[in-house]
Structure formats: C-alpha cells, structure tokens
Amino acid sequence: MSPRPMHEGYGPTAKWLHWLMALAILTTIPLGIAMVNATPGPTQNALYDLHRSFGVTVLALAAVRLSVRLVRGAPAPHPSLGRLLQALSLTVHRALYVLIFLVPLLGWAGTSAFGAQITVFGLFVLPPILPKDEALSETLLGLHKLAAFTLAALATLHIGAGLWHGFVRRDGVLERMLPARRY
C-alpha cells in the first residue's frame, strides 16, 4: 500500500488510534498519580495493576499507530500554518511519539528491576525485561516519572493547541483529527 497522498487529511484508522491513545494516556497518568499517593494495601495494589495495564495498552497502541503511520504516511502540514507553527507542531508530535514508547518501556523496565509482575487486566503476565535490581529500579522509575510528567505537559500543550485551532483560529486544523469528519 502506498503512502496517503499529502493533500488529504488523516484517515479513519489514524483518527481512531489517536483517540484511543488519548483515552488510554488520559487514564494512565491520573492512575499513576493516585497509586503513589494511595495508602499501601489492596486499593493501592489495584491502582498499580490498572496503571500498568493501561501502560501496556499505550505501548501496544503506540506500536500499531507507528506502523499505520509508516505504511500510510501522514498528511502535509495544514496550509494555514506558517513556518514557526509547522516547526512547533512537528517538534511536539515527534516528542509525543518518542514519549508514548519511552514512558511505558521505562515503566516496564523499572517494574521488572523492582521484581514486581505486570499483570495486564488480569489476562496475562508480561515477562520481566530486566533482572531484579532495586537500585536500578529506583533510577528507571524516576526516569519513568519524569518522562510521564513531560508527556503530560506536552499532551496538555497538544490539547490546548487543538482547541486554539478549533475555537479561536477556526482554521480546520482540529477538524483533520475529529472522528466524525472525513477530511
């Protein structure tokens, strides 16, 4: 299959993957904050399991999303964007792509090094990717936390930019990713 012609908008598969990832990320981050602030016990353990399960979901969706993008391509920047906005958009999108892989991989690595299991929605257990090493775990989970907060900040910027394009500029940029619209 050849890449999508550059004058078109995003296809339905890209749109669905975008919104499923948004939902997974916007679920995973608050779960992560809640789990570290919960009192140790069954509730905290359940929050850890849910956070890890959604993290695995983000990683799986990221792999599918990147595959679709590599096969189908992406549309050219919207014609209403000047060079500065194109450069900012490209930078944020690339950083988001890096982080949607990096954050869950750091979480998986840190959890493996801690010696805890990652049970995905009670269906299966992911194999550890590192041997137990609590000092390494602390470092990796610290990096996971930093990368997750960076992802949250960039996602907030991304959401804000989408809303700005949709409701202030009204330039059609937001509409290219809305599910109901075939651009």
Sequence and secondary structure as in RCSB ss.txt:
>XXXX:A:sequence
MSPRPMHEGYGPTAKWLHWLMALAILTTIPLGIAMVNATPGPTQNALYDLHRSFGVTVLALAAVRLSVRLVRGAP
APHPSLGRLLQALSLTVHRALYVLIFLVPLLGWAGTSAFGAQITVFGLFVLPPILPKDEALSETLLGLHKLAAFT
LAALATLHIGAGLWHGFVRRDGVLERMLPARRY
>XXXX:A:secstr
     TTS   HHHHHHHHHHHHHHHHHHHHHHHHHHS TTHHHHHHHHHHHHHHHHHHHHHHHHHHHHHHH   
   TT  HHHHHHHHHHHHHHHHHHHHHHHHHHHHHHHHT  EEETTTEEE  SS   HHHHHHHHHHHHHHHHH
HHHHHHHHHHHHHIIIIII  STGGGG TT   
